[in-house]
Amino acid sequence: MPTLAPNPLLDLQPFPSEGYADIVDRLAVLLGTSNDVLLVQGEAIVALEAAATSLGQPGLTAINIVTSPYGHMFGSWLRRAGTTVVDVIAEPGLPVTVDAVRSALDANPDARLLALVHAESASGILNALEQIAALARERGILTVIDAVASVGGHALDTDALGLDVVVIGAQKSLGGSPGLSAISISPAAWSLAGHAAAPTGSILSLLDHRRLWLDTGRGALPGMPSALEFWALRAALERVETEGLPALIARHVRAADATRSSLAALGLTPWVAPDHASNLVTAARLPDHLAASQVLAATGHSSGLSVGVGSIAERLVRLNHTGGNASFEQVLANVVALGGALASLGEQVDIGAAAETVADAYRVNRAS
């Protein structure tokens, strides 16, 4: 028999059973919560579907805010569970207005649940979480927040905002792998999830997660956990803790500010104003005569640039400065790649000025 060479991706030590509770406690600190936190073995879309499937039920009315395809999916999962869903659909690619949410809540006084995506990588927008959560809190309405693209890039204080369910993943600002996700759940959310039609015997059952892990003392996870994914998540959390959460958020703010300040030199404007923009992705509005796919083709499909999602896909180019990409080197590479593509398509751009703007933004931040 041939002897196989050790492989660091395959020949891993099992993840210790006591390590799962340690990871959860560290995630709770990041989320600013004393609520229960569950680990979900799967990309965050699984955790989001589990939340909708477990909380959704006949007789429940939910306000579902739609600012991307994720909002549409969440509403469909709630409906599948028998929920009456009132969609509040924002203009394509734009954040929802607080007034639109207030109007929906006023028109549906029987609503008991509100679902919202905090930051949208699809368009680089940021929804007004604090104001919307306050509206729900005033009315005693439970909140479900998709914070996958905001945790680590924006402030997220779960308990201070009174958020009931928060779904996160490690693959964005936290710089980790997409194979695991987590859900924080308040006592009120557990109460809502304990309805007669709640699913059981399913990866989508929050009650099963509680029974099989929380209620057994937070030891070994049920099933066959992926050691690779858990070692990777722990490594990502160690990086975050070494850098410090405030510094991690500040690094994303710096990358976003530097990117947006450079767009004018390229003859472009941001898709949305800074106070409505995510720190993870900058969306640049293209001239009407250019399509995003055309611009990306001219870049050689640079890894830091992408088209939008949905009906606005061809109207903007997204510059990624998330996680490890929230750095001077990547921000500069994104801006130069975009400028070079525009120049090759006949646009009047000053790539040197754009690059100098990025450099100046980082020099100012170093000095401060």
C-alpha positions in Angstrom: 0.0 0.0 0.0 1.4 3.4 -0.9 1.9 5.9 2.0 -0.2 9.0 1.6 1.5 12.3 2.4 -0.1 14.2 5.2 -2.4 17.0 4.0 -3.3 19.9 6.2 -6.8 20.2 4.7 -7.6 16.6 5.3 -5.6 15.1 8.1 -7.0 17.4 10.8 -7.3 16.7 14.5 -11.0 16.4 15.5 -12.4 19.7 16.8 -12.7 19.4 20.6 -16.3 19.1 21.9 -15.7 21.8 24.5 -14.6 24.1 21.7 -18.2 24.7 20.4 -19.3 26.5 23.5 -16.2 28.6 23.4 -16.9 29.6 19.8 -20.4 30.5 20.7 -19.4 32.6 23.7 -16.9 34.5 21.5 -19.6 35.1 18.9 -21.9 36.4 21.6 -19.3 39.0 22.5 -19.1 40.1 18.9 -22.9 40.4 18.7 -23.2 42.2 22.1 -25.8 39.7 23.4 -26.6 37.6 26.3 -29.2 35.7 24.3 -28.7 32.1 23.3 -26.5 31.6 20.2 -26.8 28.5 18.0 -24.2 27.2 15.5 -25.6 26.1 12.2 -23.6 23.8 10.0 -24.0 25.4 6.6 -23.7 28.7 4.8 -25.8 31.5 6.3 -28.6 31.0 3.8 -29.4 27.8 5.8 -29.6 29.7 9.1 -31.8 32.3 7.5 -34.2 29.6 6.1 -34.2 27.9 9.5 -35.2 31.1 11.2 -38.1 31.7 8.8 -39.2 28.1 8.8 -39.2 27.8 12.6 -40.8 31.2 13.4 -43.3 31.3 10.5 -46.7 29.9 11.3 -50.4 30.2 10.5 -52.0 33.2 12.2 -48.8 35.2 12.2 -48.5 38.5 10.3 -45.0 39.6 9.4 -43.5 42.8 7.9 -40.8 41.7 5.5 -38.5 44.4 4.2 -37.2 43.6 0.7 -34.0 45.4 -0.5 -32.4 42.5 -2.3 -33.2 38.9 -3.4 -32.5 37.8 0.2 -35.6 39.6 1.4 -37.7 38.0 -1.3 -36.4 34.6 -0.2 -37.1 35.2 3.4 -40.7 36.2 2.6 -41.2 33.1 0.6 -40.0 30.9 3.4 -42.4 32.7 5.9 -45.3 32.2 3.5 -44.4 28.5 3.1 -44.8 28.2 6.8 -48.3 29.7 6.7 -47.4 33.3 7.7 -49.3 36.3 6.3 -46.5 38.4 4.9 -46.6 42.1 4.1 -43.7 42.9 1.9 -42.2 46.4 2.1 -40.3 46.6 -1.2 -37.7 49.4 -1.6 -36.8 51.0 -4.9 -34.4 48.7 -6.8 -31.0 48.7 -5.3 -31.8 51.3 -2.7 -32.3 51.1 1.1 -35.8 51.1 2.5 -37.1 54.4 3.9 -38.0 54.6 7.6 -41.3 56.2 6.6 -42.2 53.2 4.4 -41.6 50.9 7.3 -43.5 53.1 9.7 -46.5 53.2 7.3 -46.5 49.4 7.0 -46.4 48.9 10.7 -49.2 51.5 11.2 -51.3 49.7 8.5 -50.8 46.3 10.1 -51.2 46.7 13.9 -51.5 42.9 14.2 -48.0 42.3 12.9 -45.8 40.4 15.4 -42.6 40.0 13.3 -40.3 42.2 11.3 -37.5 41.0 9.0 -34.7 43.1 7.7 -31.3 42.8 6.0 -28.9 45.2 7.7 -26.3 45.7 4.9 -26.6 44.5 1.3 -23.6 43.3 -0.6 -25.8 43.1 -3.7 -25.9 46.9 -4.0 -23.6 48.2 -1.3 -26.5 49.8 0.7 -27.1 50.0 4.4 -30.6 49.9 5.9 -31.4 52.1 8.9 -31.3 49.3 11.5 -31.3 51.5 14.6 -34.4 53.5 13.6 -36.3 50.5 12.2 -35.5 48.4 15.3 -36.8 51.2 17.4 -40.1 51.3 15.5 -40.5 47.6 16.1 -39.6 47.8 19.7 -42.1 50.5 20.4 -44.8 48.2 19.1 -43.6 45.0 20.8 -42.8 43.4 17.5 -40.0 40.8 17.2 -37.2 41.5 14.8 -35.2 39.1 12.6 -32.0 40.6 11.3 -29.8 39.3 8.5 -26.4 40.7 9.6 -24.3 38.3 7.5 -22.8 41.2 5.5 -22.6 43.7 8.4 -21.2 42.0 11.5 -17.6 43.1 11.8 -18.0 45.9 9.3 -20.6 47.9 11.1 -21.5 48.4 14.8 -24.1 45.7 15.8 -25.2 45.8 19.4 -27.9 43.2 19.6 -29.1 43.6 23.1 -28.9 47.4 23.1 -31.1 47.5 20.0 -33.5 44.8 21.3 -32.9 42.5 18.3 -34.6 39.1 18.8 -33.0 37.0 16.0 -29.7 37.9 14.4 -28.2 35.6 11.7 -24.5 36.0 10.9 -21.8 34.2 8.9 -18.0 34.5 9.0 -17.3 34.9 5.3 -17.6 38.6 5.0 -16.1 41.2 7.3 -14.9 38.5 9.8 -12.7 37.1 7.1 -13.6 33.5 7.6 -15.1 30.5 5.7 -18.7 30.4 4.5 -19.3 26.9 5.7 -20.8 27.8 9.2 -23.3 30.3 10.5 -24.8 31.3 13.8 -28.1 32.6 15.1 -28.7 34.6 18.3 -32.2 34.0 19.7 -34.0 36.0 22.4 -36.4 34.5 25.0 -39.3 36.1 23.1 -38.2 34.5 19.8 -38.0 31.1 21.5 -41.5 31.6 22.7 -42.7 32.4 19.2 -40.8 29.4 17.8 -42.5 27.0 20.2 -45.8 26.9 18.3 -47.8 23.7 17.6 -46.8 23.5 14.0 -43.0 24.1 14.6 -40.8 21.8 12.5 -38.9 19.0 14.1 -36.5 16.4 12.8 -34.9 18.9 10.5 -31.8 21.0 10.1 -34.3 23.9 9.7 -35.7 23.3 13.2 -34.5 25.8 15.8 -36.2 23.7 18.5 -34.1 20.7 17.4 -31.0 22.7 17.7 -32.0 23.8 21.2 -33.0 20.3 22.3 -29.9 18.5 20.9 -27.3 21.1 21.9 -28.4 23.8 24.3 -30.4 21.4 26.5 -27.7 18.8 26.6 -25.1 21.2 28.1 -23.5 22.7 24.9 -21.1 19.8 24.4 -20.7 17.8 21.2 -22.8 19.0 18.3 -25.2 16.5 16.8 -24.4 14.9 13.5 -20.9 14.9 12.0 -19.4 18.4 12.4 -16.8 19.5 9.9 -13.5 19.9 11.8 -12.1 21.9 8.9 -14.9 24.5 9.1 -14.7 24.8 12.9 -10.9 25.2 13.0 -11.3 27.8 10.3 -14.0 29.7 12.3 -11.9 29.6 15.4 -8.9 31.0 13.5 -11.1 33.8 12.1 -12.3 34.7 15.5 -8.8 34.8 16.9 -7.8 37.2 14.1 -10.7 39.4 14.9 -9.9 39.4 18.6 -6.3 40.2 17.9 -7.2 43.1 15.7 -10.1 44.2 18.0 -13.6 44.7 16.9 -13.5 48.5 16.9 -10.3 48.4 14.8 -11.9 45.9 12.4 -14.9 48.2 11.9 -12.6 51.2 11.5 -10.6 49.4 8.8 -13.8 48.8 6.8 -14.8 52.5 7.3 -11.4 53.6 6.1 -11.5 51.4 3.0 -15.1 52.6 2.2 -14.1 56.3 2.6 -11.0 55.9 0.5 -12.9 54.1 -2.3 -15.7 56.6 -2.5 -13.4 59.7 -2.4 -11.6 58.4 -5.4 -14.7 58.0 -7.7 -14.9 61.6 -8.7 -11.5 61.4 -10.4 -12.9 58.5 -12.5 -15.9 60.6 -13.5 -18.2 58.4 -11.3 -20.5 58.9 -8.4 -21.4 56.5 -5.6 -24.7 54.6 -6.0 -26.0 56.0 -2.7 -25.0 58.7 -0.3 -22.4 57.7 2.4 -24.9 57.6 5.2 -26.9 55.0 3.2 -23.8 53.0 2.1 -22.3 49.8 3.5 -18.7 49.7 4.6 -18.2 46.4 2.9 -18.8 47.3 -0.8 -18.8 50.5 -2.7 -21.2 50.6 -5.6 -20.2 53.1 -8.4 -23.0 54.4 -10.7 -22.0 54.0 -14.3 -22.8 56.5 -17.2 -26.0 55.5 -19.0 -24.0 54.5 -22.1 -22.0 51.9 -20.3 -23.0 48.5 -18.9 -21.3 46.9 -15.9 -20.6 43.7 -17.9 -18.9 45.7 -20.5 -16.7 47.5 -17.9 -15.8 44.2 -16.1 -14.8 42.6 -19.4 -12.4 45.5 -20.0 -10.8 44.9 -16.6 -10.1 41.3 -17.5 -12.7 40.4 -14.8 -10.7 41.8 -11.9 -11.4 39.8 -8.7 -12.2 42.9 -6.7 -14.9 44.2 -9.0 -18.3 42.8 -9.9 -21.7 43.7 -11.3 -24.7 44.4 -9.1 -27.6 42.0 -8.5 -31.1 42.0 -9.8 -32.6 44.7 -12.0 -29.8 47.2 -11.2 -27.1 44.8 -12.1 -25.8 46.5 -15.3 -26.1 50.1 -13.9 -23.3 49.8 -11.3 -20.0 48.3 -10.5 -19.3 47.0 -7.0 -15.8 47.5 -5.5 -15.2 44.9 -2.8 -13.4 46.0 0.3 -14.6 43.3 2.7 -12.6 41.4 5.3 -9.0 41.0 4.1 -9.9 43.2 1.1 -10.4 46.2 3.4 -6.8 47.3 2.9 -4.9 50.0 1.1 -3.5 47.6 -1.4 -6.8 46.1 -2.5 -8.6 49.5 -2.5 -5.9 50.9 -4.7 -6.0 47.9 -7.0 -9.8 48.1 -7.3 -9.7 51.8 -8.2 -6.8 51.5 -10.7 -8.5 48.4 -12.4 -11.8 50.3 -12.7 -10.0 53.4 -14.0 -8.1 51.4 -16.6 -11.2 49.8 -17.8 -13.1 53.1 -18.2 -10.1 54.6 -20.1 -10.0 51.7 -22.5 -13.6 52.3 -23.2 -13.0 55.9 -24.1 -14.0 57.6 -20.9 -12.1 60.6 -19.6 -10.5 59.5 -16.3 -7.6 60.6 -14.2 -6.3 57.3 -12.8 -3.3 59.1 -11.2 -5.5 61.5 -9.3 -7.8 58.6 -8.2 -4.8 56.6 -6.9 -3.5 59.7 -5.1 -6.8 60.2 -3.5 -6.7 56.7 -2.1 -3.2 57.2 -0.9 -4.1 60.5 0.8 -7.1 58.9 2.6 -4.8 56.3 4.1 -2.1 58.9 5.0 -4.7 61.0 6.8 -5.9 58.1 8.7 -2.4 57.0 9.7 -1.7 60.5 10.9 -4.8 60.7 13.0 
